[in-house]
Amino acid sequence: MNENKKGLAAIIMAGGEGTRLRPLTCNIPKPMVRLCGRPIIEYILALLEENGADTAALSLKYLAQNITDHFPDKKFGKLSLFFAEEDRPLGTAGSVKHTYNSCFADGKHGSEAPDHIIVVSGDALCDFDLKKAFDFHLTQGACATIIAKSVDDPREYGLIKASGDEVEAFIEKPAFSQAVSNLANTGVYILSRKCLEMIPDGVNYDFAKELFPKMLEQNKRIALFREEGYWCDIGDLKSYLSCQRDILEGKVNVARPFIRDRMGNIAEFGEPFGKFTVIPPVYIGRRVHVGDGAVIDKGSVLDDDCIVGEEAHINGSVLLEGSSVGSMSSVSRAVVCAGAVCKEKSMVFEDAVVGARAIVGRSARVNPGIKIWPHKNIPDGAVADMHVRFSAGRVCCFGEDGIEGSTGTELTAELCARIGAAAGTVFAKTTDLIAIGCSAALPSAAFLLSAASGALSVGTDVYDLGLCSREAFNFGMTLGSIKAGIWIDVSGGNTVVHIVQEGGLPAVRAVERGIENALASGEFALKDSTAFGKRTAINDVNVLYEAALKSAVTVSPETAAKTKISVELAQGGCAEKKELLEKLLQRLGFAHGIDIVIKLGRDGVAFCSAEGDTLSEHRVFGLCCMAELEKGNVAVGCGAPKILDGIAAKHGTKLLRYMSCPADDSDSEARQTASNQLWSRDVVLQALKAVNFMAENRFTVKKLSDFLPDFAVSSRTVPISKNPAEIVGQIDSLSSSRHTAHHSEKIGEGILLRTKGGYATIRPLKKGDGIKIVAEAENAETAEEICGFYEKLIEKLKSSALPHS
């Protein structure tokens, strides 16, 4: 079968805590979580046995004894089992190397070390053909082989960009904006001994973040084996429930298959007696009792020793060992953990979890998504509408700009307090200070105080910048060298909570995920009364910001007086910013007139003249870049015009590009530079810099237009309902075969394609509900044509119909 001396040897990474599965995993390790009456680890061992393995070593850490006690004779069928426990965190690769050295190194257990070893995650269910994958690995002669599978939502996984059967790049759990592939790294690897030798001994080392990128840098081949079989990473409670439904519905080819009755139910130990209704398929374990009149609806799992009372209704839910649901109660698509009790007439709703030995009182209600921790008690008649351990509520996720929702309904002061607590908990790894500010709208102040209270409650100090524009807030963060911030914008009945880092730049994906997980689990680092944070009010940030804006203009009042300027609002522009710009221009000595008409937009500033000459937002931005590139490097967003790279090259400086939400630190240099270049994200400052350049050089709008390179930018957003990463990946593949595409060693934000007459950047929106196209060309017509071409291509790919060449 393989080059090993005996059968296939495997290492199972079984040390996970399963924090996102809590409270289910509060008292058991993740591999011991039960699926239809069997721990996850047994499904994995059965699959290995079925594929010819004779030895498996388990890497243990969290509650390790629960696993070793489950296999007292160190056997599972024909498999010999070995255990290696970490005494400190070693990371995914580090734990595998530790286990290999402990269990398989030469001379261990009287045998030679295997030349190749399969590595499997201990918290996923799959039915992969591991023998076929192993044979593929040997024929490829690869240093390592990764088993990958296409997924619907790429944000929850480490993704792989591949060319044929060879891995090109990795990106770890990105936002949709960086998801240019939908091939997920399943955590199932086949590693040669040479690959294992690259892992340092005794240090925290990761496969996806460290080992595999290092292998690619050293040109060591990593093969890709594409699997079409079933795979479910049981990362949260929704996947835990759906995985069991898949087992019941026969979507998984389980090794050691279940015995089913003629209706498709799994009741290997016999169905209990009684006058109740079962709507198949369901799982019923040993010694289960179901009362008369009860309904056990499809997708339900009744584990060993469960009790369901008379006229109770169990709908698509999991009742673990020894749990009890009282008469006339209802449990719908929820989990009741081992030994928990839901008394008569209680109700537990969708995605809720009742922890081990917790009690839900008579006629009490557990609302959707609520988690009750082990041994907690919900009184009779009470309503649990927040997690019973830490205060929490509905799950929030980040959109393009931040956490957003309808003011006062979806996004409330209570939610802002929890966001503040979550942000303080996550940022505590890098800083103990958060800046908080808000827009001038009426609800903003309440939301600001709520967010500040949440941050203070977890021990984070708060600099309260008060009512200020986003640009003034960014300035305040830079002035105070503050590494973390929350700026709240209330506008037109909608509220957006922006979570930012140095210089006011949007937070990286790791921070977003941390905040999302904290909000979902309610696990905040709450402090006692002696450890609360300190609030400091900063009252003069707006004054200091205006002074900094004035300093951007260096021409004398006499020179300024020769230039006549007026300011107009473009679509999406802000009246307060227009008023500020007009005030500054007047104080700096500029005359009022129409030699230059500044059109102030939401994200940019355009110039025009009375004669009809125009300078687009992108060209004004290019002018500011050009002026700064003469002094040194400039950092811009990934979507900034490509022509700027050529301008930087002429000046012998670098144009660095940062992502709006990077999943790694590949843009860290660009972000560091951008944090001190506020003009690139400040339309008022851009206007002043451009006006200063024109006044200093006596340029008219027409002369400036002739001076700048010709280029135009067009953008469109295409709404979609299917996986955007799959569509962007298909476009990337099509473009690679038809045109010359720009590819880099690291995965950026979206894909950059060279097309006839220009460039196109295509990226998914962060929520995955659309794809943004940004086209650049020498003129507006060509840019529009490029946008139109890719819009039509996306529409065709949405319906899975590829265009003809």
Disulfide bonds with the S-S distance in Angstrom:
none
